[in-house]
Amino acid sequence: MISSLVPASPEALDDAALHRLYAYPAVDRPYVRFNFIAAADGAATSGGLSAGLGNDGDKRIFTVLRRLADVVLVGAGTVRTEGYAGSLVDDDARSWRAEHGLAPHPAVAVISGSLDLDPSGGFFSSAPVRPLVLTSAGAPAARRAALARVADVVDCGMDTAEPSAVLAELGRRGLLRVLCEGGPAVLGGFTRADAVDELCLSISPLLAGGDGPRIAVGDSPEGAVALTLASLLLEDSALYTLYRRAS
């Protein structure tokens, strides 16, 4: 049972309430929402995977966030670690999306400046929609040719995939409701580019220990990015925060 602490509510939140809470604002440019989970001690993984930190409430919110998105955006490292093979939404989500004027399955995009991806892997071979690979002009030509057979490959910078160019490409395709699910390097890059609109951070009631990554890595931005707490939910001692970039 998920309850709301901010704003305070005595009632448990059903899926309809979660859809309202996480609804994207009306925008005319890509609106970037990041979704991460971390242990209470700051670890972003347990046993090498983020899935080891989640509970049922986190899975419910995860499902709602994907239902609402036009595109699921991930970094190549997340694809290699977490898999991402097959459908990212279930049949109920497909039906919900169709009823609300969305494509049955969100678009799927991966950021890979070096194109270090396996074109024969499950991410591509069992993709429910043709993936979009956002890369750099300097990526190896042989990898580009191999991936172009199974995905749309688009340059978004000279030496690396730049967040501004990534968002320009998503906007050109009409993919305005962006859900980015990792990894830490992507969040770090988008933070430096001041391109993060929201952060949905689940805090797991675990001390995971180890030397796993934080949810963001890389050089620090010139100044810290201020956020405002929009909502705080609770289930079984796990907290689910929704932060928005301060005006």
NORTANOR-V978255 format. One line per field, one symbol per residue. ss: DSSP state (H for helix, E for strand, - for the rest). phi: phi as a letter, one per 30 degrees, with the letter a starting at -180 (. if undefined). A space follows every 50 residues. Layout:
# NORTANOR-V978255
ss = ???
phi = ???
This chain:
# NORTANOR-V978255
ss = --EEEE-----E--HHHHHHH---------EEEEEEEEE------E--EH HHH--HHHHHHHHHHHHH--EEEEEHHHHHHH--------HHHHHHHHH- ------EEEEE----------HHHH-----EEEEE-----HHHHHHHH-- EEEEE-------HHHHHHHHHH----EEEE---HHHHHHHHH-----EEE EEEE----------------------EEEEEEEEE--EEEEEEEE--
phi = .ccccbddadcdcddddddddcedddbcbeccccbbbbddcjdcbbiibd ddcdbddddddeddddedddbccbdddddddcjididcbddddddddddc icdebddbbbcadchdbcdcddecdcddbddcccbcdddedddddddddb adcbdbkdcaddeddeddddddciccccccckcedddddddddhcccbbc cdcddbcdiicddddbbjdddebdcdbbdcabcbahidcbcbccedd
